[in-house]
């Protein structure tokens, strides 16, 4: 976990879509992105999650994370 306003969602956006927005809004709940990459000649779909530590959203984030592994 990083500090609030550290730029986690901005880093996620840069990695998955090669975009950067100076005006990026703080994450409320979950920010989730996919990126398809090639590793050792195989296509791999990478899931990257950023979630808040806010207890209101943490339980929902745990449910989404479990569902993603099915």
PDB file of N, CA, C, O and CB in Angstrom:
ATOM      1  N   UNK A   1       0.827  -1.182   0.000  1.00  0.00           N
ATOM      2  CA  UNK A   1       0.000   0.000   0.000  1.00  0.00           C
ATOM      3  C   UNK A   1       0.874   1.250   0.000  1.00  0.00           C
ATOM      4  O   UNK A   1       1.929   1.294   0.633  1.00  0.00           O
ATOM      5  CB  UNK A   1      -0.942  -0.005   1.204  1.00  0.00           C
ATOM      6  N   UNK A   2       0.422   2.228  -0.702  1.00  0.00           N
ATOM      7  CA  UNK A   2       1.115   3.515  -0.764  1.00  0.00           C
ATOM      8  C   UNK A   2       0.266   4.578  -0.073  1.00  0.00           C
ATOM      9  O   UNK A   2      -0.894   4.353   0.269  1.00  0.00           O
ATOM     10  CB  UNK A   2       1.410   3.920  -2.239  1.00  0.00           C
ATOM     11  N   UNK A   3       0.871   5.721   0.116  1.00  0.00           N
ATOM     12  CA  UNK A   3       0.150   6.853   0.685  1.00  0.00           C
ATOM     13  C   UNK A   3      -0.916   7.336  -0.289  1.00  0.00           C
ATOM     14  O   UNK A   3      -0.830   7.120  -1.498  1.00  0.00           O
ATOM     15  CB  UNK A   3       1.119   7.997   1.034  1.00  0.00           C
ATOM     16  N   UNK A   4      -1.928   7.999   0.278  1.00  0.00           N
ATOM     17  CA  UNK A   4      -2.931   8.637  -0.569  1.00  0.00           C
ATOM     18  C   UNK A   4      -2.235   9.644  -1.473  1.00  0.00           C
ATOM     19  O   UNK A   4      -1.225  10.235  -1.089  1.00  0.00           O
ATOM     20  CB  UNK A   4      -4.039   9.327   0.286  1.00  0.00           C
ATOM     21  N   UNK A   5      -2.759   9.834  -2.640  1.00  0.00           N
ATOM     22  CA  UNK A   5      -2.255  10.811  -3.610  1.00  0.00           C
ATOM     23  C   UNK A   5      -0.834  10.494  -4.079  1.00  0.00           C
ATOM     24  O   UNK A   5      -0.118  11.387  -4.532  1.00  0.00           O
ATOM     25  CB  UNK A   5      -2.291  12.204  -3.005  1.00  0.00           C
ATOM     26  N   UNK A   6      -0.425   9.239  -3.974  1.00  0.00           N
ATOM     27  CA  UNK A   6       0.918   8.857  -4.419  1.00  0.00           C
ATOM     28  C   UNK A   6       0.990   8.691  -5.930  1.00  0.00           C
ATOM     29  O   UNK A   6       2.081   8.700  -6.501  1.00  0.00           O
ATOM     30  CB  UNK A   6       1.349   7.565  -3.741  1.00  0.00           C
ATOM     31  N   UNK A   7      -0.159   8.540  -6.586  1.00  0.00           N
ATOM     32  CA  UNK A   7      -0.168   8.401  -8.039  1.00  0.00           C
ATOM     33  C   UNK A   7      -0.380   6.974  -8.516  1.00  0.00           C
ATOM     34  O   UNK A   7      -0.032   6.651  -9.652  1.00  0.00           O
ATOM     35  CB  UNK A   7       1.112   8.916  -8.597  1.00  0.00           C
ATOM     36  N   UNK A   8      -0.941   6.113  -7.678  1.00  0.00           N
ATOM     37  CA  UNK A   8      -1.149   4.716  -8.048  1.00  0.00           C
ATOM     38  C   UNK A   8      -2.060   4.584  -9.267  1.00  0.00           C
ATOM     39  O   UNK A   8      -1.745   3.837 -10.193  1.00  0.00           O
ATOM     40  CB  UNK A   8      -1.739   3.946  -6.873  1.00  0.00           C
ATOM     41  N   UNK A   9      -3.175   5.293  -9.276  1.00  0.00           N
ATOM     42  CA  UNK A   9      -4.098   5.212 -10.412  1.00  0.00           C
ATOM     43  C   UNK A   9      -3.495   5.837 -11.662  1.00  0.00           C
ATOM     44  O   UNK A   9      -3.753   5.371 -12.772  1.00  0.00           O
ATOM     45  CB  UNK A   9      -5.421   5.901 -10.073  1.00  0.00           C
ATOM     46  N   UNK A  10      -2.699   6.882 -11.496  1.00  0.00           N
ATOM     47  CA  UNK A  10      -2.016   7.488 -12.649  1.00  0.00           C
ATOM     48  C   UNK A  10      -1.008   6.524 -13.241  1.00  0.00           C
ATOM     49  O   UNK A  10      -0.882   6.427 -14.462  1.00  0.00           O
ATOM     50  CB  UNK A  10      -1.316   8.796 -12.244  1.00  0.00           C
ATOM     51  N   UNK A  11      -0.289   5.809 -12.388  1.00  0.00           N
ATOM     52  CA  UNK A  11       0.663   4.805 -12.856  1.00  0.00           C
ATOM     53  C   UNK A  11      -0.067   3.677 -13.577  1.00  0.00           C
ATOM     54  O   UNK A  11       0.399   3.184 -14.604  1.00  0.00           O
ATOM     55  CB  UNK A  11       1.484   4.244 -11.679  1.00  0.00           C
ATOM     56  N   UNK A  12      -1.203   3.277 -13.039  1.00  0.00           N
ATOM     57  CA  UNK A  12      -2.028   2.247 -13.663  1.00  0.00           C
ATOM     58  C   UNK A  12      -2.487   2.681 -15.054  1.00  0.00           C
ATOM     59  O   UNK A  12      -2.413   1.903 -16.004  1.00  0.00           O
ATOM     60  CB  UNK A  12      -3.241   1.928 -12.782  1.00  0.00           C
ATOM     61  N   UNK A  13      -2.951   3.899 -15.171  1.00  0.00           N
ATOM     62  CA  UNK A  13      -3.405   4.428 -16.460  1.00  0.00           C
ATOM     63  C   UNK A  13      -2.250   4.496 -17.454  1.00  0.00           C
ATOM     64  O   UNK A  13      -2.416   4.155 -18.626  1.00  0.00           O
ATOM     65  CB  UNK A  13      -4.031   5.822 -16.281  1.00  0.00           C
ATOM     66  N   UNK A  14      -1.085   4.933 -16.993  1.00  0.00           N
ATOM     67  CA  UNK A  14       0.088   5.020 -17.869  1.00  0.00           C
ATOM     68  C   UNK A  14       0.494   3.636 -18.371  1.00  0.00           C
ATOM     69  O   UNK A  14       0.780   3.464 -19.556  1.00  0.00           O
ATOM     70  CB  UNK A  14       1.267   5.682 -17.129  1.00  0.00           C
ATOM     71  N   UNK A  15       0.519   2.652 -17.476  1.00  0.00           N
ATOM     72  CA  UNK A  15       0.941   1.302 -17.853  1.00  0.00           C
ATOM     73  C   UNK A  15      -0.044   0.631 -18.806  1.00  0.00           C
ATOM     74  O   UNK A  15       0.366   0.011 -19.787  1.00  0.00           O
ATOM     75  CB  UNK A  15       1.110   0.446 -16.611  1.00  0.00           C
ATOM     76  N   UNK A  16      -1.342   0.753 -18.522  1.00  0.00           N
ATOM     77  CA  UNK A  16      -2.323   0.011 -19.312  1.00  0.00           C
ATOM     78  C   UNK A  16      -2.759   0.710 -20.587  1.00  0.00           C
ATOM     79  O   UNK A  16      -3.125   0.044 -21.555  1.00  0.00           O
ATOM     80  CB  UNK A  16      -3.520  -0.261 -18.483  1.00  0.00           C
ATOM     81  N   UNK A  17      -2.728   2.050 -20.614  1.00  0.00           N
ATOM     82  CA  UNK A  17      -3.238   2.777 -21.778  1.00  0.00           C
ATOM     83  C   UNK A  17      -2.255   3.801 -22.328  1.00  0.00           C
ATOM     84  O   UNK A  17      -2.565   4.512 -23.283  1.00  0.00           O
ATOM     85  CB  UNK A  17      -4.520   3.467 -21.421  1.00  0.00           C
ATOM     86  N   UNK A  18      -1.068   3.877 -21.725  1.00  0.00           N
ATOM     87  CA  UNK A  18      -0.047   4.838 -22.135  1.00  0.00           C
ATOM     88  C   UNK A  18      -0.592   6.269 -22.159  1.00  0.00           C
ATOM     89  O   UNK A  18      -0.315   7.042 -23.076  1.00  0.00           O
ATOM     90  CB  UNK A  18       0.499   4.465 -23.512  1.00  0.00           C
ATOM     91  N   UNK A  19      -1.370   6.595 -21.132  1.00  0.00           N
ATOM     92  CA  UNK A  19      -1.938   7.934 -20.996  1.00  0.00           C
ATOM     93  C   UNK A  19      -1.536   8.506 -19.644  1.00  0.00           C
ATOM     94  O   UNK A  19      -1.236   7.762 -18.710  1.00  0.00           O
ATOM     95  CB  UNK A  19      -3.487   7.906 -21.146  1.00  0.00           C
ATOM     96  N   UNK A  20      -1.532   9.811 -19.548  1.00  0.00           N
ATOM     97  CA  UNK A  20      -1.292  10.477 -18.280  1.00  0.00           C
ATOM     98  C   UNK A  20      -2.179  11.703 -18.208  1.00  0.00           C
ATOM     99  O   UNK A  20      -2.278  12.462 -19.172  1.00  0.00           O
ATOM    100  CB  UNK A  20       0.201  10.858 -18.114  1.00  0.00           C
ATOM    101  N   UNK A  21      -2.826  11.897 -17.066  1.00  0.00           N
ATOM    102  CA  UNK A  21      -3.726  13.025 -16.885  1.00  0.00           C
ATOM    103  C   UNK A  21      -3.339  13.740 -15.587  1.00  0.00           C
ATOM    104  O   UNK A  21      -3.425  13.157 -14.507  1.00  0.00           O
ATOM    105  CB  UNK A  21      -5.224  12.558 -16.854  1.00  0.00           C
ATOM    106  N   UNK A  22      -2.922  14.974 -15.692  1.00  0.00           N
ATOM    107  CA  UNK A  22      -2.524  15.754 -14.522  1.00  0.00           C
ATOM    108  C   UNK A  22      -3.706  15.964 -13.577  1.00  0.00           C
ATOM    109  O   UNK A  22      -3.511  16.116 -12.371  1.00  0.00           O
ATOM    110  CB  UNK A  22      -1.946  17.109 -14.954  1.00  0.00           C
ATOM    111  N   UNK A  23      -4.903  15.974 -14.097  1.00  0.00           N
ATOM    112  CA  UNK A  23      -6.107  16.247 -13.311  1.00  0.00           C
ATOM    113  C   UNK A  23      -6.781  14.974 -12.803  1.00  0.00           C
ATOM    114  O   UNK A  23      -7.969  15.008 -12.480  1.00  0.00           O
ATOM    115  CB  UNK A  23      -7.089  17.043 -14.140  1.00  0.00           C
ATOM    116  N   UNK A  24      -6.068  13.860 -12.723  1.00  0.00           N
ATOM    117  CA  UNK A  24      -6.678  12.581 -12.333  1.00  0.00           C
ATOM    118  C   UNK A  24      -7.319  12.681 -10.955  1.00  0.00           C
ATOM    119  O   UNK A  24      -6.700  13.181 -10.016  1.00  0.00           O
ATOM    120  CB  UNK A  24      -5.629  11.458 -12.344  1.00  0.00           C
ATOM    121  N   UNK A  25      -8.549  12.209 -10.833  1.00  0.00           N
ATOM    122  CA  UNK A  25      -9.299  12.271  -9.579  1.00  0.00           C
ATOM    123  C   UNK A  25      -8.883  11.115  -8.656  1.00  0.00           C
ATOM    124  O   UNK A  25      -8.511  10.048  -9.144  1.00  0.00           O
ATOM    125  CB  UNK A  25     -10.828  12.223  -9.857  1.00  0.00           C
ATOM    126  N   UNK A  26      -8.940  11.309  -7.348  1.00  0.00           N
ATOM    127  CA  UNK A  26      -8.620  10.225  -6.413  1.00  0.00           C
ATOM    128  C   UNK A  26      -9.549   9.027  -6.610  1.00  0.00           C
ATOM    129  O   UNK A  26     -10.717   9.188  -6.966  1.00  0.00           O
ATOM    130  CB  UNK A  26      -8.712  10.726  -4.965  1.00  0.00           C
ATOM    131  N   UNK A  27      -9.033   7.854  -6.379  1.00  0.00           N
ATOM    132  CA  UNK A  27      -9.818   6.630  -6.508  1.00  0.00           C
ATOM    133  C   UNK A  27     -10.803   6.531  -5.347  1.00  0.00           C
ATOM    134  O   UNK A  27     -10.440   6.711  -4.185  1.00  0.00           O
ATOM    135  CB  UNK A  27      -8.895   5.383  -6.550  1.00  0.00           C
ATOM    136  N   UNK A  28     -12.047   6.244  -5.686  1.00  0.00           N
ATOM    137  CA  UNK A  28     -13.064   5.986  -4.673  1.00  0.00           C
ATOM    138  C   UNK A  28     -13.507   4.544  -4.898  1.00  0.00           C
ATOM    139  O   UNK A  28     -14.238   4.248  -5.843  1.00  0.00           O
ATOM    140  CB  UNK A  28     -14.288   7.014  -4.765  1.00  0.00           C
ATOM    141  N   UNK A  29     -13.061   3.664  -4.030  1.00  0.00           N
ATOM    142  CA  UNK A  29     -13.403   2.247  -4.177  1.00  0.00           C
ATOM    143  C   UNK A  29     -12.314   1.502  -4.912  1.00  0.00           C
ATOM    144  O   UNK A  29     -11.250   1.236  -4.352  1.00  0.00           O
ATOM    145  CB  UNK A  29     -14.730   2.085  -4.911  1.00  0.00           C
ATOM    146  N   UNK A  30     -12.576   1.159  -6.185  1.00  0.00           N
ATOM    147  CA  UNK A  30     -11.673   0.306  -6.956  1.00  0.00           C
ATOM    148  C   UNK A  30     -11.396   0.930  -8.320  1.00  0.00           C
ATOM    149  O   UNK A  30     -12.289   1.497  -8.949  1.00  0.00           O
ATOM    150  CB  UNK A  30     -12.267  -1.108  -7.122  1.00  0.00           C
ATOM    151  N   UNK A  31     -10.168   0.819  -8.761  1.00  0.00           N
ATOM    152  CA  UNK A  31      -9.808   1.126 -10.147  1.00  0.00           C
ATOM    153  C   UNK A  31      -9.176  -0.147 -10.682  1.00  0.00           C
ATOM    154  O   UNK A  31      -8.237  -0.666 -10.078  1.00  0.00           O
ATOM    155  CB  UNK A  31      -8.821   2.386 -10.267  1.00  0.00           C
ATOM    156  N   UNK A  32      -9.666  -0.657 -11.793  1.00  0.00           N
ATOM    157  CA  UNK A  32      -9.256  -1.948 -12.332  1.00  0.00           C
ATOM    158  C   UNK A  32      -8.984  -1.794 -13.820  1.00  0.00           C
ATOM    159  O   UNK A  32      -9.789  -1.216 -14.549  1.00  0.00           O
ATOM    160  CB  UNK A  32     -10.337  -3.034 -12.074  1.00  0.00           C
ATOM    161  N   UNK A  33      -7.857  -2.309 -14.263  1.00  0.00           N
ATOM    162  CA  UNK A  33      -7.514  -2.223 -15.689  1.00  0.00           C
ATOM    163  C   UNK A  33      -6.935  -3.548 -16.158  1.00  0.00           C
ATOM    164  O   UNK A  33      -6.385  -4.315 -15.367  1.00  0.00           O
ATOM    165  CB  UNK A  33      -6.509  -1.071 -15.951  1.00  0.00           C
ATOM    166  N   UNK A  34      -7.064  -3.805 -17.448  1.00  0.00           N
ATOM    167  CA  UNK A  34      -6.478  -4.977 -18.078  1.00  0.00           C
ATOM    168  C   UNK A  34      -5.461  -4.544 -19.117  1.00  0.00           C
ATOM    169  O   UNK A  34      -5.604  -3.496 -19.746  1.00  0.00           O
ATOM    170  CB  UNK A  34      -7.564  -5.859 -18.717  1.00  0.00           C
ATOM    171  N   UNK A  35      -4.434  -5.362 -19.289  1.00  0.00           N
ATOM    172  CA  UNK A  35      -3.467  -5.126 -20.348  1.00  0.00           C
ATOM    173  C   UNK A  35      -3.017  -6.483 -20.862  1.00  0.00           C
ATOM    174  O   UNK A  35      -2.716  -7.379 -20.073  1.00  0.00           O
ATOM    175  CB  UNK A  35      -2.252  -4.269 -19.845  1.00  0.00           C
ATOM    176  N   UNK A  36      -2.969  -6.639 -22.163  1.00  0.00           N
ATOM    177  CA  UNK A  36      -2.471  -7.856 -22.769  1.00  0.00           C
ATOM    178  C   UNK A  36      -1.017  -7.633 -23.145  1.00  0.00           C
ATOM    179  O   UNK A  36      -0.679  -6.675 -23.841  1.00  0.00           O
ATOM    180  CB  UNK A  36      -3.320  -8.264 -24.006  1.00  0.00           C
ATOM    181  N   UNK A  37      -0.158  -8.535 -22.671  1.00  0.00           N
ATOM    182  CA  UNK A  37       1.280  -8.441 -22.941  1.00  0.00           C
ATOM    183  C   UNK A  37       1.787  -9.787 -23.431  1.00  0.00           C
ATOM    184  O   UNK A  37       1.125 -10.812 -23.266  1.00  0.00           O
ATOM    185  CB  UNK A  37       2.062  -7.991 -21.675  1.00  0.00           C
ATOM    186  N   UNK A  38       2.946  -9.772 -24.025  1.00  0.00           N
ATOM    187  CA  UNK A  38       3.575 -11.006 -24.468  1.00  0.00           C
ATOM    188  C   UNK A  38       4.745 -11.319 -23.546  1.00  0.00           C
ATOM    189  O   UNK A  38       5.611 -10.476 -23.311  1.00  0.00           O
ATOM    190  CB  UNK A  38       4.044 -10.897 -25.944  1.00  0.00           C
ATOM    191  N   UNK A  39       4.759 -12.550 -23.024  1.00  0.00           N
ATOM    192  CA  UNK A  39       5.814 -12.998 -22.122  1.00  0.00           C
ATOM    193  C   UNK A  39       6.341 -14.336 -22.637  1.00  0.00           C
ATOM    194  O   UNK A  39       5.593 -15.309 -22.727  1.00  0.00           O
ATOM    195  CB  UNK A  39       5.292 -13.124 -20.646  1.00  0.00           C
ATOM    196  N   UNK A  40       7.616 -14.379 -22.971  1.00  0.00           N
ATOM    197  CA  UNK A  40       8.232 -15.615 -23.478  1.00  0.00           C
ATOM    198  C   UNK A  40       7.446 -16.226 -24.624  1.00  0.00           C
ATOM    199  O   UNK A  40       7.278 -17.443 -24.696  1.00  0.00           O
ATOM    200  CB  UNK A  40       8.362 -16.629 -22.361  1.00  0.00           C
ATOM    201  N   UNK A  41       6.964 -15.371 -25.522  1.00  0.00           N
ATOM    202  CA  UNK A  41       6.240 -15.837 -26.703  1.00  0.00           C
ATOM    203  C   UNK A  41       4.785 -16.204 -26.457  1.00  0.00           C
ATOM    204  O   UNK A  41       4.111 -16.677 -27.372  1.00  0.00           O
ATOM    205  CB  UNK A  41       6.934 -17.009 -27.267  1.00  0.00           C
ATOM    206  N   UNK A  42       4.284 -15.996 -25.235  1.00  0.00           N
ATOM    207  CA  UNK A  42       2.890 -16.297 -24.913  1.00  0.00           C
ATOM    208  C   UNK A  42       2.145 -15.012 -24.586  1.00  0.00           C
ATOM    209  O   UNK A  42       2.692 -14.104 -23.960  1.00  0.00           O
ATOM    210  CB  UNK A  42       2.800 -17.287 -23.733  1.00  0.00           C
ATOM    211  N   UNK A  43       0.899 -14.949 -25.015  1.00  0.00           N
ATOM    212  CA  UNK A  43       0.055 -13.800 -24.708  1.00  0.00           C
ATOM    213  C   UNK A  43      -0.545 -13.983 -23.318  1.00  0.00           C
ATOM    214  O   UNK A  43      -1.144 -15.014 -23.011  1.00  0.00           O
ATOM    215  CB  UNK A  43      -1.063 -13.626 -25.777  1.00  0.00           C
ATOM    216  N   UNK A  44      -0.370 -12.958 -22.484  1.00  0.00           N
ATOM    217  CA  UNK A  44      -0.844 -13.000 -21.104  1.00  0.00           C
ATOM    218  C   UNK A  44      -1.706 -11.773 -20.854  1.00  0.00           C
ATOM    219  O   UNK A  44      -1.336 -10.661 -21.230  1.00  0.00           O
ATOM    220  CB  UNK A  44       0.345 -13.063 -20.095  1.00  0.00           C
ATOM    221  N   UNK A  45      -2.864 -11.975 -20.216  1.00  0.00           N
ATOM    222  CA  UNK A  45      -3.719 -10.860 -19.842  1.00  0.00           C
ATOM    223  C   UNK A  45      -3.416 -10.505 -18.391  1.00  0.00           C
ATOM    224  O   UNK A  45      -3.598 -11.329 -17.495  1.00  0.00           O
ATOM    225  CB  UNK A  45      -5.235 -11.207 -20.040  1.00  0.00           C
ATOM    226  N   UNK A  46      -2.954  -9.279 -18.160  1.00  0.00           N
ATOM    227  CA  UNK A  46      -2.576  -8.813 -16.828  1.00  0.00           C
ATOM    228  C   UNK A  46      -3.743  -8.019 -16.241  1.00  0.00           C
ATOM    229  O   UNK A  46      -4.302  -7.138 -16.894  1.00  0.00           O
ATOM    230  CB  UNK A  46      -1.274  -7.943 -16.881  1.00  0.00           C
ATOM    231  N   UNK A  47      -4.100  -8.344 -14.998  1.00  0.00           N
ATOM    232  CA  UNK A  47      -5.105  -7.590 -14.268  1.00  0.00           C
ATOM    233  C   UNK A  47      -4.384  -6.751 -13.222  1.00  0.00           C
ATOM    234  O   UNK A  47      -3.595  -7.276 -12.437  1.00  0.00           O
ATOM    235  CB  UNK A  47      -6.170  -8.534 -13.611  1.00  0.00           C
ATOM    236  N   UNK A  48      -4.653  -5.451 -13.210  1.00  0.00           N
ATOM    237  CA  UNK A  48      -4.037  -4.572 -12.229  1.00  0.00           C
ATOM    238  C   UNK A  48      -5.155  -3.861 -11.469  1.00  0.00           C
ATOM    239  O   UNK A  48      -6.055  -3.272 -12.068  1.00  0.00           O
ATOM    240  CB  UNK A  48      -3.066  -3.544 -12.911  1.00  0.00           C
ATOM    241  N   UNK A  49      -5.083  -3.927 -10.141  1.00  0.00           N
ATOM    242  CA  UNK A  49      -6.112  -3.364  -9.275  1.00  0.00           C
ATOM    243  C   UNK A  49      -5.512  -2.286  -8.393  1.00  0.00           C
ATOM    244  O   UNK A  49      -4.397  -2.435  -7.893  1.00  0.00           O
ATOM    245  CB  UNK A  49      -6.768  -4.459  -8.417  1.00  0.00           C
ATOM    246  N   UNK A  50      -6.246  -1.207  -8.202  1.00  0.00           N
ATOM    247  CA  UNK A  50      -5.922  -0.192  -7.200  1.00  0.00           C
ATOM    248  C   UNK A  50      -7.188  -0.017  -6.394  1.00  0.00           C
ATOM    249  O   UNK A  50      -8.257   0.235  -6.950  1.00  0.00           O
ATOM    250  CB  UNK A  50      -5.428   1.182  -7.848  1.00  0.00           C
ATOM    251  N   UNK A  51      -7.071  -0.150  -5.080  1.00  0.00           N
ATOM    252  CA  UNK A  51      -8.257   0.040  -4.246  1.00  0.00           C
ATOM    253  C   UNK A  51      -7.914   0.923  -3.059  1.00  0.00           C
ATOM    254  O   UNK A  51      -6.764   1.005  -2.628  1.00  0.00           O
ATOM    255  CB  UNK A  51      -8.820  -1.317  -3.767  1.00  0.00           C
ATOM    256  N   UNK A  52      -8.929   1.570  -2.550  1.00  0.00           N
ATOM    257  CA  UNK A  52      -8.734   2.436  -1.395  1.00  0.00           C
ATOM    258  C   UNK A  52      -8.671   1.592  -0.128  1.00  0.00           C
ATOM    259  O   UNK A  52      -9.080   0.431  -0.114  1.00  0.00           O
ATOM    260  CB  UNK A  52      -9.866   3.486  -1.295  1.00  0.00           C
ATOM    261  N   UNK A  53      -8.157   2.190   0.915  1.00  0.00           N
ATOM    262  CA  UNK A  53      -8.145   1.523   2.214  1.00  0.00           C
ATOM    263  C   UNK A  53      -9.432   1.778   2.979  1.00  0.00           C
ATOM    264  O   UNK A  53      -9.631   1.236   4.066  1.00  0.00           O
ATOM    265  CB  UNK A  53      -6.951   1.987   3.037  1.00  0.00           C
ATOM    266  N   UNK A  54     -10.291   2.590   2.423  1.00  0.00           N
ATOM    267  CA  UNK A  54     -11.549   2.939   3.071  1.00  0.00           C
ATOM    268  C   UNK A  54     -12.339   1.673   3.381  1.00  0.00           C
ATOM    269  O   UNK A  54     -12.646   0.901   2.473  1.00  0.00           O
ATOM    270  CB  UNK A  54     -12.377   3.893   2.183  1.00  0.00           C
ATOM    271  N   UNK A  55     -12.669   1.451   4.635  1.00  0.00           N
ATOM    272  CA  UNK A  55     -13.343   0.220   5.054  1.00  0.00           C
ATOM    273  C   UNK A  55     -14.698   0.041   4.375  1.00  0.00           C
ATOM    274  O   UNK A  55     -15.152  -1.090   4.201  1.00  0.00           O
ATOM    275  CB  UNK A  55     -13.523   0.214   6.562  1.00  0.00           C
ATOM    276  N   UNK A  56     -15.351   1.135   3.989  1.00  0.00           N
ATOM    277  CA  UNK A  56     -16.633   1.043   3.307  1.00  0.00           C
ATOM    278  C   UNK A  56     -16.489   0.316   1.975  1.00  0.00           C
ATOM    279  O   UNK A  56     -17.371  -0.448   1.583  1.00  0.00           O
ATOM    280  CB  UNK A  56     -17.222   2.435   3.089  1.00  0.00           C
ATOM    281  N   UNK A  57     -15.384   0.552   1.284  1.00  0.00           N
ATOM    282  CA  UNK A  57     -15.174  -0.042  -0.031  1.00  0.00           C
ATOM    283  C   UNK A  57     -14.329  -1.312   0.017  1.00  0.00           C
ATOM    284  O   UNK A  57     -14.328  -2.075  -0.949  1.00  0.00           O
ATOM    285  CB  UNK A  57     -14.522   0.961  -0.940  1.00  0.00           C
ATOM    286  N   UNK A  58     -13.623  -1.557   1.092  1.00  0.00           N
ATOM    287  CA  UNK A  58     -12.711  -2.693   1.171  1.00  0.00           C
ATOM    288  C   UNK A  58     -13.441  -4.025   1.036  1.00  0.00           C
ATOM    289  O   UNK A  58     -12.963  -4.920   0.339  1.00  0.00           O
ATOM    290  CB  UNK A  58     -11.948  -2.655   2.480  1.00  0.00           C
ATOM    291  N   UNK A  59     -14.579  -4.170   1.685  1.00  0.00           N
ATOM    292  CA  UNK A  59     -15.330  -5.431   1.606  1.00  0.00           C
ATOM    293  C   UNK A  59     -15.780  -5.707   0.183  1.00  0.00           C
ATOM    294  O   UNK A  59     -15.692  -6.845  -0.278  1.00  0.00           O
ATOM    295  CB  UNK A  59     -16.547  -5.395   2.540  1.00  0.00           C
ATOM    296  N   UNK A  60     -16.258  -4.698  -0.519  1.00  0.00           N
ATOM    297  CA  UNK A  60     -16.669  -4.878  -1.915  1.00  0.00           C
ATOM    298  C   UNK A  60     -15.467  -5.231  -2.773  1.00  0.00           C
ATOM    299  O   UNK A  60     -15.570  -6.065  -3.672  1.00  0.00           O
ATOM    300  CB  UNK A  60     -17.355  -3.605  -2.456  1.00  0.00           C
ATOM    301  N   UNK A  61     -14.330  -4.608  -2.505  1.00  0.00           N
ATOM    302  CA  UNK A  61     -13.111  -4.912  -3.262  1.00  0.00           C
ATOM    303  C   UNK A  61     -12.689  -6.349  -3.087  1.00  0.00           C
ATOM    304  O   UNK A  61     -12.232  -6.978  -4.042  1.00  0.00           O
ATOM    305  CB  UNK A  61     -11.982  -3.996  -2.842  1.00  0.00           C
ATOM    306  N   UNK A  62     -12.831  -6.886  -1.884  1.00  0.00           N
ATOM    307  CA  UNK A  62     -12.500  -8.287  -1.646  1.00  0.00           C
ATOM    308  C   UNK A  62     -13.409  -9.205  -2.459  1.00  0.00           C
ATOM    309  O   UNK A  62     -12.942 -10.212  -2.991  1.00  0.00           O
ATOM    310  CB  UNK A  62     -12.611  -8.618  -0.152  1.00  0.00           C
ATOM    311  N   UNK A  63     -14.688  -8.879  -2.565  1.00  0.00           N
ATOM    312  CA  UNK A  63     -15.623  -9.675  -3.372  1.00  0.00           C
ATOM    313  C   UNK A  63     -15.239  -9.645  -4.842  1.00  0.00           C
ATOM    314  O   UNK A  63     -15.267 -10.678  -5.510  1.00  0.00           O
ATOM    315  CB  UNK A  63     -17.058  -9.161  -3.197  1.00  0.00           C
ATOM    316  N   UNK A  64     -14.877  -8.459  -5.359  1.00  0.00           N
ATOM    317  CA  UNK A  64     -14.486  -8.340  -6.765  1.00  0.00           C
ATOM    318  C   UNK A  64     -13.205  -9.110  -7.034  1.00  0.00           C
ATOM    319  O   UNK A  64     -13.066  -9.754  -8.073  1.00  0.00           O
ATOM    320  CB  UNK A  64     -14.308  -6.868  -7.155  1.00  0.00           C
ATOM    321  N   UNK A  65     -12.265  -9.042  -6.089  1.00  0.00           N
ATOM    322  CA  UNK A  65     -10.997  -9.747  -6.252  1.00  0.00           C
ATOM    323  C   UNK A  65     -11.230 -11.254  -6.299  1.00  0.00           C
ATOM    324  O   UNK A  65     -10.628 -11.943  -7.123  1.00  0.00           O
ATOM    325  CB  UNK A  65     -10.028  -9.389  -5.111  1.00  0.00           C
ATOM    326  N   UNK A  66     -12.088 -11.772  -5.435  1.00  0.00           N
ATOM    327  CA  UNK A  66     -12.407 -13.198  -5.451  1.00  0.00           C
ATOM    328  C   UNK A  66     -13.066 -13.602  -6.758  1.00  0.00           C
ATOM    329  O   UNK A  66     -12.749 -14.654  -7.313  1.00  0.00           O
ATOM    330  CB  UNK A  66     -13.314 -13.554  -4.280  1.00  0.00           C
ATOM    331  N   UNK A  67     -13.969 -12.787  -7.251  1.00  0.00           N
ATOM    332  CA  UNK A  67     -14.646 -13.089  -8.507  1.00  0.00           C
ATOM    333  C   UNK A  67     -13.689 -13.102  -9.690  1.00  0.00           C
ATOM    334  O   UNK A  67     -13.892 -13.858 -10.640  1.00  0.00           O
ATOM    335  CB  UNK A  67     -15.748 -12.085  -8.754  1.00  0.00           C
ATOM    336  N   UNK A  68     -12.658 -12.284  -9.646  1.00  0.00           N
ATOM    337  CA  UNK A  68     -11.702 -12.212 -10.753  1.00  0.00           C
ATOM    338  C   UNK A  68     -10.857 -13.472 -10.862  1.00  0.00           C
ATOM    339  O   UNK A  68     -10.314 -13.760 -11.928  1.00  0.00           O
ATOM    340  CB  UNK A  68     -10.798 -11.006 -10.586  1.00  0.00           C
ATOM    341  N   UNK A  69     -10.741 -14.216  -9.786  1.00  0.00           N
ATOM    342  CA  UNK A  69      -9.929 -15.429  -9.793  1.00  0.00           C
ATOM    343  C   UNK A  69     -10.716 -16.673 -10.175  1.00  0.00           C
ATOM    344  O   UNK A  69     -10.170 -17.775 -10.151  1.00  0.00           O
ATOM    345  CB  UNK A  69      -9.308 -15.629  -8.446  1.00  0.00           C
ATOM    346  N   UNK A  70     -11.962 -16.521 -10.521  1.00  0.00           N
ATOM    347  CA  UNK A  70     -12.790 -17.673 -10.918  1.00  0.00           C
ATOM    348  C   UNK A  70     -12.632 -17.970 -12.370  1.00  0.00           C
ATOM    349  O   UNK A  70     -13.250 -18.904 -12.880  1.00  0.00           O
ATOM    350  CB  UNK A  70     -14.252 -17.431 -10.608  1.00  0.00           C
TER     351      UNK A  70
END
